[in-house]
Amino acid sequence: MPLRPMLPRDDLYARLELPVDCSPEAIEIAWRALLKRHHPDIAGADADDVAKRINVAHDWLSDPGLRERYDRERHAGRRRNSRPTDLRGRAGRAVRSVPPKPRRPADPAEALERHLARIGRLTRDELDRLALAESPPIAFVATIARFLSPDRLAAVEAVERRVAAALPRTPRWDAPTRDAIVAYAHELILGPFLDEHLSEPFRERVRERLARGWEAAVDQPRYGPNTAAVSAALERLRAMPPGRRAQLVVEAAGLRAASPAGLRADLPWPAGLSAHDDDALRVSSALAQSDAVAIVGDPAPAIARRSLARAVHGLVLRHAFKPAELDRLLGPWREVLLERPVSVRPKARTGA
């Protein structure tokens, strides 16, 4: 049985100049940046011992099992959050130490200016989608700030102010909208630095988390691939006589109250899709649900509003649900949300 490695006595996080709840990506960046700074060719022969200590810290903290043991025995009173504020990646995903994929040559400053100009052309639909964006890993950028060059750090520090100036007044104060736009700007500014300091899959995870809010909202239809069908369904819901709409609300409340499945707050997703991996579809569904519930209004019972939200969610993802699954989700709302098929009378036979 192999001997367990002896636990280092000092603070490995302090060796890498990182907080205890830092992400694996931040550990990789700190390791590479500090090795460059303390390389004997740059800092002299006396830096060799420092470089070795940096490597030991990386060896422990980059291995999930060793890091868990180190945290348990050395940082029991400073336990890491199970979901820290910056990005962690998916649990159980293997890390391959391979060179990062080269990016297309681009001027980060020019790309940032194009991004800021695009903010001024955001449509109402795009702003509504940005308001539903998933929170980006802003803390990750703050964690690695000490390893950036002065020019790049200045650009990062200025970007939030520049984004606020480019946004219209109302969305300027919406945190999800602003943070999604700022995170994408961080990806543009930091791209070359991240390419240099992160191997795969770390680099792709960082890019995906920084860019996903913007990419899930911009240049996307309001309700996703089924926007036309969802828009038509909501118009039919809006045009219904108030009495009939109220009757549907009562029916939905009664049916869902009698069914345990109707009380569930979570929304089913078709096989092969998920709210985590398909963020653009998640935003499409959330926006359609919000618009549909607003049409019905607050007096409707919560369970009826939940029933309508599930029905509209099914309509947004109708291309991926099986017919029986979609029918269950639509429930009593199917008659208004689904366009009635046109009946075609057979032609009368004519005698010879």
C-alpha positions, -999 to 999 in steps of 0.1 A, spaced: 0 0 0 16 33 -10 24 58 17 2 89 20 22 121 12 30 142 42 8 172 46 26 205 39 28 226 71 23 261 55 -6 276 36 -6 263 1 -32 289 -10 -10 317 3 19 302 -18 -3 307 -49 -17 340 -36 -52 327 -38 -83 325 -15 -94 292 -1 -125 290 -23 -107 296 -55 -116 276 -86 -94 250 -103 -90 274 -132 -76 301 -108 -52 276 -94 -39 268 -130 -35 305 -138 -17 313 -105 7 284 -109 17 293 -144 20 330 -137 40 326 -105 64 301 -122 71 327 -149 77 353 -123 100 332 -102 118 313 -129 156 312 -122 163 327 -156 143 358 -145 145 360 -107 180 344 -103 192 311 -89 178 319 -54 143 317 -69 147 279 -75 134 271 -40 104 294 -45 95 277 -78 97 243 -62 73 254 -34 49 268 -61 50 234 -79 42 216 -46 12 238 -39 -1 232 -74 4 194 -71 -17 194 -39 -44 218 -49 -49 207 -85 -57 171 -74 -93 170 -61 -85 142 -36 -54 158 -22 -71 192 -21 -100 178 -1 -76 162 24 -56 194 27 -87 215 33 -101 191 58 -69 189 79 -55 224 74 -86 246 68 -113 229 89 -124 263 102 -123 279 67 -143 253 48 -147 259 11 -182 265 -2 -197 235 -21 -204 260 -49 -179 288 -47 -186 322 -62 -163 317 -92 -164 288 -116 -157 252 -107 -166 232 -138 -187 201 -137 -180 176 -110 -161 145 -120 -148 158 -153 -113 146 -160 -86 173 -165 -63 167 -194 -30 186 -193 -27 195 -230 -16 227 -247 -44 252 -251 -61 255 -285 -48 285 -305 -72 314 -309 -76 333 -341 -54 364 -341 -74 394 -329 -69 427 -313 -86 425 -279 -90 463 -278 -107 463 -312 -130 434 -302 -140 452 -271 -149 483 -290 -171 462 -313 -188 447 -283 -194 481 -267 -209 494 -300 -232 463 -302 -246 473 -267 -261 504 -282 -280 483 -308 -295 458 -284 -332 451 -291 -360 449 -266 -361 411 -269 -323 409 -264 -325 431 -233 -353 409 -219 -332 378 -225 -301 393 -209 -322 401 -178 -326 363 -174 -289 355 -179 -272 331 -155 -248 348 -131 -213 349 -146 -181 342 -126 -172 378 -118 -153 366 -87 -130 345 -109 -118 377 -127 -112 394 -93 -92 364 -81 -67 364 -110 -64 402 -112 -31 402 -94 -15 382 -122 -25 406 -150 -3 432 -167 -10 468 -157 -25 476 -191 -48 446 -191 -58 452 -155 -67 488 -163 -89 476 -192 -107 451 -169 -112 478 -142 -126 502 -167 -150 479 -185 -179 480 -160 -180 518 -162 -179 517 -201 -206 491 -202 -228 512 -179 -223 542 -202 -233 522 -233 -264 508 -218 -298 526 -218 -308 539 -184 -333 512 -173 -312 481 -181 -281 498 -167 -294 491 -132 -304 455 -139 -276 433 -124 -280 402 -146 -280 423 -178 -250 443 -168 -230 414 -154 -236 393 -186 -223 421 -208 -193 428 -185 -184 390 -184 -183 388 -222 -161 419 -223 -138 402 -198 -135 372 -222 -125 396 -250 -100 414 -229 -85 384 -211 -86 360 -241 -49 360 -250 -39 358 -213 -62 329 -206 -50 311 -237 -15 313 -224 -22 303 -188 -49 276 -192 -49 242 -208 -80 223 -218 -106 217 -205 -100 247 -182 -98 272 -210 -131 261 -226 -149 261 -192 -138 297 -185 -148 309 -220 -182 292 -218 -190 306 -184 -179 342 -193 -196 342 -226 -228 321 -221 -250 349 -208 -243 372 -237 -244 344 -263 -277 330 -249 -294 364 -253 -280 383 -283 -290 375 -319 -315 350 -305 -353 349 -312 -374 360 -282 -387 325 -276 -361 304 -293 -366 281 -323 -404 280 -318 -409 318 -315 -436 320 -342 -457 293 -325 -452 306 -290 -460 342 -301 -492 331 -318 -502 311 -288 -497 340 -264 -518 362 -288 -546 337 -287 -544 336 -249 -545 374 -248 -575 376 -271 -596 351 -252 -627 364 -236 -620 371 -199 -647 347 -188 -632 318 -208 -597 326 -196 -609 326 -160 -626 292 -166 -593 277 -179 -576 290 -148 -601 272 -126 -597 240 -146 -560 242 -144 -560 248 -106 -584 219 -101 -565 194 -123 -531 202 -109 -542 202 -73 -555 166 -78 -522 155 -93 -490 153 -72 -469 159 -104 -487 192 -109 -474 205 -76 -437 201 -86 -419 234 -91 -392 220 -114 -398 218 -151 -392 186 -171 -367 188 -200 -367 166 -231 -342 138 -233 -308 151 -245 -315 187 -233 -310 203 -199 -314 238 -184 -277 237 -175 -263 229 -209 -288 246 -231 -288 281 -216 -304 298 -247 -333 275 -245 -336 280 -207 -338 317 -213 -364 313 -240 -386 291 -218 -383 315 -188 -392 345 -209 -422 328 -225 -434 316 -190 -431 352 -177 -450 367 -206 -478 340 -204 -483 344 -166 -484 382 -170 -514 378 -194 -533 357 -169 -526 382 -141 -520 379 -104 -555 370 -92 -550 335 -107 -541 309 -81 -504 301 -79 -510 265 -90 -528 277 -121 -500 300 -130 -476 272 -125 -497 250 -148 -496 276 -175 -459 281 -171 -454 243 -176 -476 244 -207 -457 273 -222 -424 256 -214 -435 226 -233 -445 248 -263 -411 264 -263 -394 230 -265 -421 213 -286 -395 203 -312 -378 181 -286 -407 167 -265 -424 135 -276 -461 141 -285 -474 123 -253 -450 144 -231 -461 176 -247 -497 167 -243 -493 161 -206 -475 195 -202 -501 214 -221 -530 201 -200 -561 222 -201 -543 250 -219 -538 229 -251 -570 243 -268 -556 279 -267 -519 273 -270 -521 248 -299 -534 261 -331 -565 241 -341 -559 220 -372 -579 230 -402 -605 203 -410 -607 195 -447 -639 180 -460 -635 152 -485 -647 160 -519 -680 145 -529 -678 117 -553 -694 124 -587 -711 96 -604 -699 85 -639 
